[in-house]
Structure formats: structure tokens, C-alpha cells
Amino acid sequence: MKGLVIKNTGSWYVVKIDDGSIVNCKIKGNFRLKGIRTTNPVAVGDMVEVAVKDDASYIIGIEPRRNYIIRKASNLSKESQILASNIDQALLIVTLKEPVTNTTFIDRFLATAEAYNVPVVIVINKVDLLSDADDHDYLEAVKSLYEIIGYKVIKMNALAGDGLEELQQALAGKVTLLSGNSGVGKSSIINLVLPGLNLKTGNVSESHHTGMHTTTFSEMFDLPGGGSVIDTPGVKGFGTIDFDKAEVAHYFKEIFKISANCKYNNCTHTHEPGCAVRDAVENHYISESRYQSYLSILEDGSDDKYRKPF
């Protein structure tokens, strides 16, 4: 039997078989990615082969993945976590207050998505918390920064339903991974597009101004107008997976475009003479924050670098 993995509980995988039936499965065999140790060899979104033996169902094979989003596991070990596979796009949900999503996190997610050919839509949620002129100026600056690079950005207040129509248009007919820090409102946004679901939502920690986990497992939900969303647990940081340093610039759209004008073909954009990228940063054609995010990935020898805002 063939089917689609729609939920990962850590010990069981819930598979929707081609005939529409739902089966709880365990895995049998070795499904590791070549050269990468993963905490979850099977991911939500995988198309799998299921066999029944002794009244139990087992996943015995995975069809080749079209793409996937992967990050370093939260325990900072050598292991990695596949967030989802075979997706049409990712919805990165960020907040500028309660909690603050730093741009390093955003840029690392975007770079990983570029590396695995996954388009990204950025949702800035909780815009109602931005009360003064400085807050609104910062909101427009962040929105403009990513739109100029080429990303779609949607402003939302999920609790009031503001931005729902634009979000629904972005989700229509597509398989979409939802990701972001804990507390940014992923569950609230899913409840908005699927009002009968009533996912549990959480508050932001008063003492640490960070979100608390409400989603513990990845799960796919079908949308009424076609398409589906994959809810994933909130993450504190986004560790990239051993990028080839020579390729990191390829995953920053504006850096890659301007790097064509560098004096040397193998320019790392860190110290070389005639570097068009560093000139563009100095002249504000490339954002300083984006450039610092690029450098932080180059320097990923330190396991905790991706957690630090700048």
C-alpha cells in the first residue's frame, strides 16, 4: 500500500492511504539521509510504502523527496530534524514583539529554504502590538527589506482576523509548511483558516518574553478550498546543515546577484579586494543585517551562533 504521512508523534507515524483510510505505522528499515543523521527519518509529507505484518502496519519504503526543510536538532548535537517534505512553499511566521523574532533566525530559515528549492512567504503576525510610531517604522522597514529581495510579506493580526484574505490566497491549492519561533501565533493562524480545528494556543512567557510550546508534533491539515498546511513545533533557533561555504552566497538572493561583479570568481565577500558585495553593504544596497546573517552561516563552527540576535 502507498500513502502520505500526515502526522509524526515521535513513536508512531499516521499515514493516509491512497484509498482514504488512516493507518498508524511504525518504521521498519533504515531511512537515513545520506551523510546526515536525522532525529526523524520519516517526515510529514513523505510518500511511503506500507506493509501489514502480524496485525501491525509498518513503513517499509519512502519515495524520493521532491524537497524538504531541514534544521539542526534543538539539542545542538550532530543530528538534524526534517520539518516536512514534498512541500510547495513555507510560511515563516514572525513577530516583532512578544516574542521578538530576530533577523538572524529569519535569514537562516530563508537560506535553508533557498538551498532546498522551497519558496517562502513571510507573515508578520501580532501587528496590533506595535503601538507607537517607532514600532510602525520598524514594521515597514522589515517588510520593505524582504519585499525588495523578492519575498512576499503579509501583515497579520490573527486574533482579529486581519490579513486573512491575503493569507488564504497565498495558501490556496498548495502544500504549505508553517514554521516560526514558539509564541508567534502558528496555532492561531491555523485556527483562523480552519476554524473548526480549535488547536490549543499558548501565551508568551512574562519573564523571558519568549513563546511556550503548544504544538508538540508535526501534523498536516487539509484546507477546505484545496491544499493543506503542516503545523510544526515552534523552534528557538535555526541551525543550518553544513552548507558548502562557497555556496552560502547562492542562498542570499541579493548577495548572489551582486557577487557577479566581484573581482574574483571565488570571492567569499569577507576580505577580498574588489568585492562588489562589501561595497554594496557599505553603500546600503545590501542590508547590514542580511550581510551579518550571511557571515554567521560562514562561521557556523560554533554550535550556538544561530541562537544569538545581533
N, C-alpha and C positions, 0 to 999 in steps of 0.2 A: 504493500500500500504506500501511496505517496501522500504527503500532507505538508502543511505550513505550521511552523512553530509560532504560537500566538502568546505563550507565557512561559517564563522561566522562574521557577520557585526556588532554585538552588539545588534541590534534590530531584524534582520532577520537571518534566517539560510537557506542557499542554500543546497537543498537535491537533489542528483542524484538518481532518482527512478530506480528500477530494470529493467524497460523497456527502460532505457536510457534517459528519459525525465528529465528536470531540473525544480524544483519547489521551489519557495520562501515560507518559512514557518515561522510561529510564534509558540511559545510553549504553550501548554495547560496542566496544571497539575504541580505537584511538583516532580522534578527530582533530588533533592539534594542527594549528597553522605552522607551516614550515618555518623553522627558525624562531618561532615566537611561542612562549609559554603563556597560555591563557587560563584565567580562572573559570571561564565558561566556554568549553569547546563547541557547544551548540548555542546559537543565539536566536532571539526573537527575529523573525523574518526569514530564517533558513527554510528552504525546501528540503524535506528529508524523506528517506525511505524507512518505513515502519514494518516490523515483523512481530507476530504474536507467537509466544512460546510459553508453555505451561501456564496459560491463562494470564500472562503478563505481556505488556507491549514494550518493545524496545526500538530505539532509533539505531539503525544499523548502517546508515549512509547519509551523507549530505551532498546535495547537488552543488556544483560550482557557484560561488557567490558572485553576483554582479558587482557588488561593492559592499563596504561595511564601514562603520565608525569604530575606532579602537582607541583606548587610552591606557596609560599605566594604571595598574591596580592601586587602590587607595592606601594599601599598606606599604607603599613605597618599595615593594620588593621588585624582583626582576619580572614578575608576572604582569600580564596585561588583561584587560577586560574588553570584550567586544560588546558595544552598546546595542547594536542592531545591524542587520544585514539586508541586502536587496531593497534599499530604500530609494525613493525618488528625490527626497530632499530632507534637510534637517531644519527644525525650528529651534533656534537658540533663544531662550527666554532670559532676559537680563533685567536687572533693576538698578536704578541709580541711588536708591535709598531703601533701607530696611528690607533686605541687606544691600550693600553696595557690591555690584559685580565689577571687578577691576578689568581694565582693558587688556591686561596680560592674559587673563582667562579667555576673553572673547577672541583675541588674536590666535591663541593656541588652538582653540576649537576650530576656527576658520581655516588655519593652516592644515590641520589634520583632515578636514573635510575636502580641501583642495587636493590633498595628496591622494585621497581615495575617490575622487570624482563625484563628490556629493554636493549639490547646490545648497546654499544656506539662506534662510530668511531670518532676520533678527527681529525679535519682538521686544520692545522696551515696555515692560509692564509697570503697574503702580505709578503711572504718571501723575495721579491725583495727589501723591505725597510731595510732589515738587511744588512748593507753595510760593517761594519768593522769586524775584527777577533773576538772581544768580542761578538758581536751580533751573529755571526755564532756559536761560542762556546755555547752560551746560548740556541740557537735553538736546537742544537744537544743534549744538556743536558735535555731540556724539552721533546724532542722526545724520548730519551732513558728512561727517568723516567717513562713515561706512557706505553711504549712498554714492559719494563721489568715487569710491573704489569700485563700486559696482554691485553692492548688496542691497536687496530690498529691506527696508526698515519700517516696521509697523509700531505706532504708539498705541498703548492699550491701558485701560483700567478695567481689568477682567471682572471685578466685583460689580461694577456698574454696567458692564456690557459695552463700554466704549471701545470701538475698534473691531467689533465682532464681524461686521460685514466684510471688511477688508481681509480679516483673518480667514473667514470662510472661503473667500475667493482664492486665497493662497493655498488652502488645503484641498480644494475640490478635485476629486479624482486621483489623488496622489497618496502614496505611502510615505508618511512623514514621521521622522524621529523627533521627539520632544526632549530637549536637554537644557540644563542650566544648574546653577547653584541651588542648594536647598533653600526654600523660602521665597523663591521668585514668583511662585504662583502657577506652576505647571498644572497642578490638580485643579485649581480654579479655572484655568483656561479650558481644560478638558471638560469640566462640568458645564462650561458655557456652550461648547459646541455639541456636547452630548448631555443635555440637562437631566435625563433620566438616570444617569450613572451614579451621581452623588458620591464621587470619590471623597475620601477624607482629606481635609485641608488642615494645615498647621499654622502656628504663629511663629513670629521671629523672636529669638531669644532676647530678652530685655538686656541681659548683661553683656552678651557678645555681639549683638546686632547681626547675628547670622541665622539662617534658617535651620529648622529641625526636620529630619526626615519624616515624611508621611508615606511616600511610596517606597516599598521595600523590594519589589520585584519588577522586572520589565514585563509589560503586557501590551498587546495590540488590541485596539478597539476599532470596529468598523464605523464609518461615518454614514449618516442617513442618505446623503446625496452622492455616495460613491467615494472610494478612497478609505484610508484608515490612518490612525495615529498610534504611535508606540510611546507609551509613558515609561520613563526610566527613573530610577532613584536619583535624587539630587547629588551633585558632586561638589566637593570643596575646591579641588584643583584639577587642572587638566594636563597630565603629563604626556608628552609626545613620545612616539615609539621610534627611537633610534633612527631618525632621519639621516640620510647621507648629507653631510654638511654642504656639499656642492649643490644640493638640490633644494635646500631650505628656501632660498630666494624665489624659487619657482612657485612656492605656495603663498607668497605675498604678491597679489596681483600687480600693485603699483610698483613694487621694487623690481619685479621681474621685467616689467615693461621698460623701465628706465635703465636697467642694467645693460640693455643692448648698446648703450652709449658709453659704457666703461672702456677704459683704455685696454685692459687685459680681459681676455675671454674667461679666465679662471678667477676673476676678482671676487673676493669674499665680502667686499663692502665694509671692511673693518679698518684697514690701514693703507691700502694700496694707493699710489699716486694716480691721478686721472680717474678717480672713482666718481661716476656720474650720480650714484645713489647717495653718497655722503654729501655731494654738492646739493642735491635735491632736498636733503634733510635740512641743511644749513639755510637754504632759501625757502623753506616751508612748503615745498611741493610734495614732500612726503612727511607725514606726521611723525613727530619725535616719539610719540608713544608706540606707534607701529614699528618704528625702527628699533626701539628698545626691546620690543617683543621678539623681533627677528634675532637680535643679539642674544636674548635669553635662551632661545632654542639652540643657537650655535654653542652655547656654554652649558648644555644640559648634562655635563658630567656630574653636577651636584643634584642629588635627588630632590631637594626641597625647593629648588629655584622657582618651580612653576606655581608655588603657593604664594609667592611674595608679590604684593602690589608694588607699584613704584610711584 
